Amino acid sequence: MVERRIETEVASRIPRVIGVSGSYQVDASAGLAGVARGRIDSVRIRGTNVRLKSGISLSRFDTTLKGIHVDPVKRAPTRIESAEFNVSVTGAELNSFLAKRYPEIPSRAELRDGFVRVAAEPRIKGTRVRVEADAVLEIESGTRLVLRVRRVASGPLAACEVAQRYVERRLNPVLDLTSLGIKGKLTSVNIRPGAVDLSGEGEPGALSKL
């Protein structure tokens, strides 16, 4: 009964703290002794088609908060010992994000098995030149997801190195972890046809308001 009450209360706060979702599922693990001391063992939140407050959409959102210390009077977390998260971003969601972030750069990303194919049209010397590049996604500084070009082809007015610099400098970072409302670090990234899967750990940031 204690766990169901925690799950209900957390679920009621999720849309305001994280964002709206097609569906959320909350699973809590807590014993009476721990709750009496103001500590919840863990809370796992799983969501599908989540639209974060930042505007970014995730097809999958899965996070587990462990060691949650709660103020019994305010009924709010005072400290969360650790957090782990897994999220998935579809190709359509990634392109929507890039279009909003770089409206002046006509570009499109296509997710393949292990790499991203980026097609863009930079303006060089007053003329738009089509650039196509294959790139991998790497974690930089623990919080940023960046493109690293492995192959590039461009029009006759742009040398390959110019095109490579354009893709890497103008479109990076593809994603910053802080925009997801989670203060932590990325630990892995996997590109598959249609989606990018990200995993990480660290402080829960906005989730501490649950």
N, C-alpha and C positions, 0 to 999 in steps of 0.2 A: 504493500500500500504506500509506503514511503517512497519507493522508486517510481511508482506511477504518478504520485503527486509531483515529484521533481520533473518527470518527463513532460507532464501537462504544463507546468509553469514555464519550463524552458521553451517548449514548442510555441507558447503564446507570445514569447518575446523575440523569437527568431526573425520573423519578417521585418520587424523594426530595426533590429541590430545588423542582420546580414543582408536581407533583401527578400523579395517575393520569390516563390518557387512553385513549380507544378505540384510538388509534394515534398514533405519533410517527414523523417522518421527519427525519433529520439529514443535512445536506450540508456538508462541510468543504472549504475551499480553502486548501491549504498547500504550500509548496515545501520541498524538503530544506534549502536554504540558510536559509530563514526559520525552520524548525523548529530547526535547529542553533543559531540565535541566540536561541531561546526565543520566537518570534513566529509566530502563526497568522494568515493573512490574514483569514479570515472563517469563521463557522459559522452556518448557517441551520437553525432548528428549526421544524418545522411539525407541529401537532397538531390532532386533531379530537376533539370531546367531552371537553375537558380539565376536570377538576375540580381547581381550585387548592387549595393547602393551607388557604387562608382559608375555603374552603367554596363560593366562587363557581364556577359552571360556565360554560365558554365553548364555544360550538359550533366556534369556529375560533381557533387560536393560532398566529401566525406572527411570528417574530422573527429578526433577523439581527444577530449580534455581529461587529464589525469590529476588526481590530488587537488581537488577544488576546495579551497577554504572559504567558508561563508560566514558573513556577519549575521548572527541570528536575529538581530533587531531590524537591520535594513533588508535582510533576506537577499543580499547581493554578494557576489564573489569578492574576496579581498586579495586572493592570490591563487594562481593556478600553477602547479608544479611543472607540468609539461604538456605539450600539445603536438599531435601528429596530424597531418592532413594529406589528402589525395584529391586532386581535382582534374577534370577533363575539359578541354576547350576544343570544340569542333572547328573544322576549317571555315565554315560559314560564320561562326562567332568570331574567329580570329580576323577574318576579312572585314567584318563589320566594325571591329575595334580599330583596325588599321585605318579604315576609311574615315572614322571619326577623329582619330588622332592626327592623321596626316591628310587632311582634305585637299591640300594643294598638290599631292603626289598621286597620280593615277597608278595604282598598283594592285596586284592580286597575288595571294599566296595559295598554293595547292599542296596539301599534305600527302606525301608519298610514304613508302616503307623506309623509315630511317632518315628521311631528309625532306626539306621543303623546297618546292620550286616556286620562285618568285618572278613574276613578270611585271615590269614597271616601265614608265615612260618619262624619264627625266628630261628637263629642258636644258640643252647644252648649246651655247652660242646662239640662243634664240630659236633653236629647233628641237622639237621633241624627238627623242631617239628611243626606240624600244630596246629594253634590256631584259634578258632572261638569265636567271642564275639559279643554280642548285646550291643549297646551303644546309648546314646542320645547325641545330639549336644547342647552345652551350650555356652553362650557368656561370655567371660572372659576379664576383663579390658576394656570392651566396644569395643574393636577392633579385638579380636581374637575369632575364632570359634574352640572349643575343644571337643574331644570325652570324655564322662564319661561312663565307662563300667558298665553295670547293670548285665550282665550274661557272664560267660566265660567258655569255655570248651577247654581242651588242651590234648596233648599226655601224655604218662606215664612218660616222663622225666622232665616235667615242672609242678610245682604246679600251682594252679589257680591264686594265688596272683602274681606269677612270670609272668604269661601270661598277667594278667591285667596290671601290670607295663609296660610290653613290649608295649602293645597297646597304653596306655596313654602317655608314655614317648617318644616312638619312632615316633608315628604318629601325635603327637600334636605339634603346632596347625595345624588343618586341613586346615585352611585358615586364613590369616591375612588381615584385611581390607585395609591396606596400599598397598597391592599388587594389589588392584583394582584401584589404582590411586585416591582414595577418602579419604581425611582426615576428619574423623568424628567418629561416634560411631554406632554400631549395636543396634537396639532396639527390634528386634524380629527375630526368626528363626523358620521355620516350615518345617518338613520333611514329604514328601508324596511319595508314590511309584513312583520312577523314577526321582524325583527332590527335591532340597532343595531351599526354598524361603527365601530370606533375605531382611529385611527392616532396614533402618537407617536414620540418619540425621547428619548434621554437615557441616564443611567446604568442599567445592567441590574439593580442591586440584588441580589436573591437569585440571579439567573442568574450572578453572578460566582463562585458556589460550584461551578459546573460544572467 
